């Protein structure tokens, strides 16, 4: 079966091609091991050149869409569609990608699947008039939707013909448990310091300000405590604290080393429209590294971390977050990594769903 994917090159602050990042990279690759072939068209809002990357039964192509290149990109997509002789179209990344994918599928009489890894109605583009209505129309007119979380599927399944829940996985060749002392030596982190980690977008709705305040509280009891951070900084000077070790927006390949250098890693998210429907990529990465986790009770996290209830805390509650971190520092509890979080297992579920449609 030949699949045409329509998506964006840059998402979740990562590069699909260079970082080999996330579901839009790993699903096509793993489906290739199940006998599928994929042509992935990744629209690029930043670059001007075309990049082609081939791996096994998958070919990734980027298409610049800056300015008047949008018209050229549409013509090229139609050309690739004819060349690939696709059997099904999958679109992902935002509402307008879904519209583009559905339009292509209808034009060629093919089934269409809308991959919804976040509630796209919370994205900036969906503030435009009519976009939220268009989103629901796409859900209704797709042959199936794929949702990254149970909450998202529950919110949309009454509109959809079929709804599959397929979360975000992890590359276990990259993310796995390593020696903490070795990683600390490489990173210049003191051997005996209690180190708390958070790796992702540094912004208020993800609870990073609450994490800063919780660590300030803990530092009164643990003077050597460090907060190790990496990701795009949207908090500015608020990170300028003596206990903060901010490493910048680092490549995906360095994240496992930072995780392994920590005593406890965190997902301190606040409740909100986007977070409540999400399935954070960080969860699978943390679990694959066998780390003690502290997370707030949002989205599916209480279910997925039920083996370690002491690591759960209330969103936006500094004292609750600090207490959970301290508990995990004193008597660490880890959750066994579920094999269904591997990309191979998740792609098997997706492949079964696609065969039921075509």
PEHU-V777086 format. One record per residue. N is the residue number from 1. RES is the residue in one letter. OMEGA is omega as a letter, one per 40 degrees, with the letter a starting at -180 (NA if undefined). Layout:
# PEHU-V777086
N:RES:OMEGA
N:RES:OMEGA
This chain:
# PEHU-V777086
1:X:a
2:X:a
3:X:i
4:X:i
5:X:i
6:X:a
7:X:i
8:X:a
9:X:a
10:X:i
11:X:a
12:X:i
13:X:i
14:X:i
15:X:a
16:X:a
17:X:a
18:X:a
19:X:a
20:X:a
21:X:i
22:X:a
23:X:a
24:X:i
25:X:a
26:X:i
27:X:i
28:X:a
29:X:a
30:X:i
31:X:i
32:X:i
33:X:i
34:X:i
35:X:i
36:X:i
37:X:a
38:X:i
39:X:a
40:X:i
41:X:a
42:X:a
43:X:a
44:X:a
45:X:a
46:X:a
47:X:i
48:X:a
49:X:i
50:X:i
51:X:i
52:X:i
53:X:a
54:X:i
55:X:a
56:X:a
57:X:a
58:X:i
59:X:i
60:X:i
61:X:i
62:X:i
63:X:i
64:X:a
65:X:i
66:X:i
67:X:a
68:X:i
69:X:i
70:X:a
71:X:i
72:X:a
73:X:i
74:X:i
75:X:a
76:X:i
77:X:i
78:X:i
79:X:i
80:X:i
81:X:i
82:X:a
83:X:a
84:X:a
85:X:a
86:X:i
87:X:a
88:X:i
89:X:i
90:X:i
91:X:a
92:X:i
93:X:i
94:X:a
95:X:a
96:X:i
97:X:i
98:X:i
99:X:a
100:X:a
101:X:i
102:X:i
103:X:i
104:X:a
105:X:a
106:X:a
107:X:a
108:X:i
109:X:a
110:X:i
111:X:a
112:X:i
113:X:i
114:X:i
115:X:a
116:X:a
117:X:i
118:X:i
119:X:a
120:X:i
121:X:i
122:X:a
123:X:a
124:X:a
125:X:a
126:X:i
127:X:i
128:X:a
129:X:i
130:X:a
131:X:i
132:X:i
133:X:i
134:X:i
135:X:a
136:X:i
137:X:i
138:X:i
139:X:a
140:X:a
141:X:i
142:X:i
143:X:i
144:X:i
145:X:i
146:X:a
147:X:a
148:X:a
149:X:i
150:X:a
151:X:a
152:X:i
153:X:i
154:X:a
155:X:a
156:X:a
157:X:i
158:X:i
159:X:a
160:X:i
161:X:i
162:X:i
163:X:i
164:X:i
165:X:i
166:X:a
167:X:i
168:X:a
169:X:a
170:X:i
171:X:a
172:X:i
173:X:i
174:X:a
175:X:i
176:X:a
177:X:i
178:X:a
179:X:a
180:X:a
181:X:i
182:X:a
183:X:i
184:X:i
185:X:a
186:X:a
187:X:a
188:X:a
189:X:i
190:X:a
191:X:a
192:X:a
193:X:i
194:X:a
195:X:i
196:X:a
197:X:i
198:X:a
199:X:a
200:X:i
201:X:a
202:X:a
203:X:a
204:X:a
205:X:i
206:X:i
207:X:a
208:X:i
209:X:i
210:X:i
211:X:i
212:X:a
213:X:i
214:X:i
215:X:i
216:X:i
217:X:a
218:X:a
219:X:i
220:X:i
221:X:a
222:X:a
223:X:a
224:X:a
225:X:i
226:X:i
227:X:a
228:X:a
229:X:i
230:X:a
231:X:a
232:X:a
233:X:i
234:X:i
235:X:i
236:X:a
237:X:i
238:X:i
239:X:a
240:X:i
241:X:a
242:X:a
243:X:a
244:X:i
245:X:a
246:X:a
247:X:i
248:X:i
249:X:a
250:X:i
251:X:a
252:X:a
253:X:i
254:X:a
255:X:i
256:X:i
257:X:i
258:X:i
259:X:a
260:X:i
261:X:a
262:X:i
263:X:a
264:X:i
265:X:a
266:X:i
267:X:a
268:X:a
269:X:i
270:X:i
271:X:i
272:X:a
273:X:a
274:X:a
275:X:a
276:X:a
277:X:a
278:X:i
279:X:a
280:X:i
281:X:a
282:X:a
283:X:a
284:X:i
285:X:i
286:X:a
287:X:a
288:X:i
289:X:i
290:X:a
291:X:i
292:X:a
293:X:i
294:X:a
295:X:i
296:X:a
297:X:i
298:X:a
299:X:a
300:X:a
301:X:i
302:X:i
303:X:a
304:X:a
305:X:a
306:X:i
307:X:a
308:X:a
309:X:i
310:X:i
311:X:a
312:X:a
313:X:a
314:X:i
315:X:i
316:X:a
317:X:a
318:X:a
319:X:i
320:X:i
321:X:i
322:X:a
323:X:i
324:X:i
325:X:a
326:X:i
327:X:a
328:X:i
329:X:a
330:X:i
331:X:a
332:X:i
333:X:i
334:X:i
335:X:i
336:X:i
337:X:i
338:X:a
339:X:i
340:X:i
341:X:i
342:X:i
343:X:i
344:X:a
345:X:a
346:X:i
347:X:i
348:X:i
349:X:i
350:X:a
351:X:i
352:X:i
353:X:i
354:X:i
355:X:i
356:X:a
357:X:a
358:X:NA
